[in-house]
Amino acid sequence: MSARLYMIANGDCITHVKPKCESGILLNGDCVVGNPTCPDNTDHRDQNCVSRELPKCTEEGYEWSELEKQCRSKEKTECPDRYRAENGQCVSGDLPDCGEHGTLQGKDCFSKQEPKCSDDTYWDGEDCRSPDEPDCGEGKCFKKEKNTCVAVEEPVCDDPDTVFDKVLNNEFPFQPTLPYANPKRYPPLMAASPNTTTQYTSDQFVESCGAILFDLSTPNKTVCLIHYRAKNEWLLAKGRRNCGETRHEAALREVREETGYQAHLHPVTMHTRAPPRDEQEHVPDIPRLYPALTEPFMVTIRQLDGDGVKIIWWYVAALDGGVGAGSPGGWGEEEFTPAFFSLGEAVERLSFEDDRAVLRKAIALVEAR
């Protein structure tokens, strides 16, 4: 044995010479020979041999459902009027009735009325808050961002040739080794925002606008979805905003292009943090309920795999007068097929949970009006 080929490691003699495989190839120190084989009627999947046959149900009258991953009855589900069979269950196309003063949001009923606060407080969306700031006493003031009382006068430095720099104190809470004498010799430092901030240049974000298209011409409201045939996906109509185009114009254009239907923005009553159109004085930044709004009711921010973000603005829209869900869509884009569904069925039909959350919110606003 040649000593040059070996070295001692953990009490053993090991060699740097790689093993020689009689046939096949060397992979991660192992000799690999050909591709793995499995018995007949099985496929190699995730390091296992998996049968091509579906599971068999032991109970008579039942069969395996690959969609539900369980055994279900072979008999057709019989449902009462206004219900449909879906995955072996009877599902209503109607939304739950939350009563005159309630509105459906997701799976719960919420009151349309805001909580009542005492006359000297107001509802800020979470708590009853007083518009008056706490009395901190003479020489002190209340600092909202810290929720505490602070001295009005700033700290005084012992060295007469130095001044207290609030920016440096916030950025560098330790004591500097060199005195910052005569601040005129140094350019002022910009203060950092106290809030978490992410900024994107115009090449790092894309704006998309969409609208939930309702047919409100009959008491039984319906909503339009588009079927993307290439991927067999049910989606909401939306698309990128063009240069010089307003957001609501982009939303209605995308609805027209993808469904073929003419539509308009539908006013709803909803909470928003935007001040009223006729703002006369400072309005606190809190959610307030306004009627007849055609503003975006929801925004989606989607990460683009490290290549920026997509910002999607959502509006509520309704078919133009004289156009019904049974009317031909006209010149919609070829890859999409529009279809109207009852409100409950539309939520279940959508392919993505994020879209379902958007649709649920739009339905709640339309039903509450």
ABEGO torsion letter per residue (X at the ends): XBAAABBBBGGBBBBABBBBBABEBBBGGBBBBEBBBBBBGBBBBGGBBBBABBBBBABBGBBBBAAAGBBBBABBBBBBBGBBBBGGBBBBABBBBAEAABBBBEABBBBABBBBBBAABBBAGABBBBABBBBAEBGBBBBAAAGBBBBABBBBBABAABBBBAAAAAABABBBABBBBGAAABBBBBBBBABBBBBBBAAABBBBBBBBBBBAABABBBBBBBBBAAAGBBBBBBBBBBBGBBAAAAAAAAAAAAAGBBBBBBBBBBBBABBBAABABBBBBBBBBBBGBABBABBBBBBBGGAEBBBBBBBBBBBBBGBBAABBAEBBBAABBBBBBBAAAAAAABABAAAAAAAAAAAAAAAAX
